[in-house]
């Protein structure tokens, strides 16, 4: 019986060791989205620029990015110049001003430039919840059929763009 007690901690340690080994090399920041392979959820959001209510029917045709951002988000400040460059190269961007106020967001776009074809306000974060957003910045790739094919958490930069652009087909 005493020998059996000796092997229990050894067995537990061995199992944990195997589990930790299997996790090596995996991206610890990646969180899969339940929306991959689905259309953008229904929404009724106010346009930041025109105050009209827009729905998923108003989303662009063809492939595009949905980018959640906020003036309160430090990484969004870092990401913004890269988004401007993407827009200038012809990439269609839909901006979701996430958990923010209208006046600061409008000022941001005037001062820094507006890379978005459409900017929607999600002041309470409800659409963000529907999309599974965990924070800003967060970007979703929607293909030409209107299906969400990829989710990227964190800022878009040259390195992350190399992965994202393959999903825009």
N, C-alpha and C positions, 0 to 999 in steps of 0.2 A: 504494500500500500504506500509506503514512503517513497519508493522508487517512482510510482505513478505521479505523486505530487511533484517530483523533481522534473518530470517531462512536460507538465502542463505549461509552465512559463516558457520553456524551450519551444514548444509547439506554437504558442501564441506569438512569440518573438519571430519565429520562422514565417508564420502567415503574414504578419505585418511587414516583414522584410520583403516578401514577394509582392505584396500590394504596393509598397513604396517603389519598388523596382519597376513595376509595370507603369507607373505614372511618370517615370523619367522621360524627358523629351517632349512631353505634351505641353501645349500652350495653356498655361494656368489662367490666362486672362480671357480666353475664349469661352463664351457662353452661347450655346446654340439657341436659335429662335424657333418657337413653335409656329411662326408664320412662314417659314421657308416652304415654298411650294403653294402658297395661298395668295389670294388677292389682298390688297390694302383694305383694312377694316373700314366699315362705314364711318363717316364723320360729317359733322357740320361745324366748320370752324370759320372764324372771321378773318378776312384778309387784312394783314397789317397795313397794306398800302391803300386799299380802297374801301374798307369797312363793309364790304359785301360778304354775305355768307356763302361759302364754297363747300362742295362735297367731293367725294371721290370721283364723281363724274367729270369734275373740272380738272383732274390731274392730266398732265401732258400725255400725248400719244408717243409711243416709242420708248426706248430705254431711258431711265432717269434715276437720279439719286434723291432720296429723302433724307435731309440732314437736320437733326435736332440740335439746336444751339440756344445759347442764352447770353445776355450781356454780363451776367454774374459768373460765367464759366471761364476760368483762366485758359484752359486748353482751347476753347473756342477762339480766343484772341490769337493764339498761335496758329491755329488752323486756317483762319480767314484768308490770309493772302494766298494760300494754296487753292482754296475754293475759288477765289477771283481768277486765278490762272486757269483752272479747269473750265470755268464758265467762258473765258475768253477763247479757249480752244474748242468750244462747241458742245461741251458736256451740259446736259440739262439738269438743273438742280431745283428741288423744291425745299424751301426752308421752313422749318417748324420752330417758331420762337417759343421755347419750352420754359414754362413756369417763370415768366418774365412779365414786365409791364410794357405797355404800348410806347410811351414816350421815349424811354431809354433805348428800346429796340429800333425805333425810327431814327433816332439820333445816330446810333451805331451804324446803320446802313448808309446814312448820309455822309458820315465822317470816313468810314472805311470802304465804302462801295457796296453795291448790291449784286452778289453773284447769282441770285435766285430768280428763276422765271416766275415763281409764285412764293409768297411768304404768308404763312398762316400762323395765327396766334393760338397757343395751347396754354393759356394762363393757369388753369387749374391742373394741368397734366393728365387729363382724362384720356386724350388720344395717345399720349405717351404710354399710359398703362395698357391701352388696347394693343399697342405695338410692342409691348414688352420692354420698353426703354428702362435702363437702369441708371442712366445719367447722361450728361451731355459732355462732349459731343458724341453723337451716335448716328450712324448712317446706314441706310438700307438701300440695296440695289433692287430696282424694279425693272424687269425685262420688257421687251416690246409687246408681250402678251398681257402685261399688267400683273405679273406674278412676282412676288418677292423672292429673290434667289440668293441673297446674301445679306448678312448683318455684320457691321463693323463697329466695335466699341472703341472709342478714343479718337484722337485727331487723325485726319487724313493728311498724309505727307507723301513725299516721293516714294518711300518704301512701301507704305500701305496701299498707295495707288496702284503699284505694280500688281498687287493681288486683286484689288477691286475691279480694275478695268477689264479683266477677263470675264467678269460676270455681266458686263453691259451688252453682250451680244444678243 
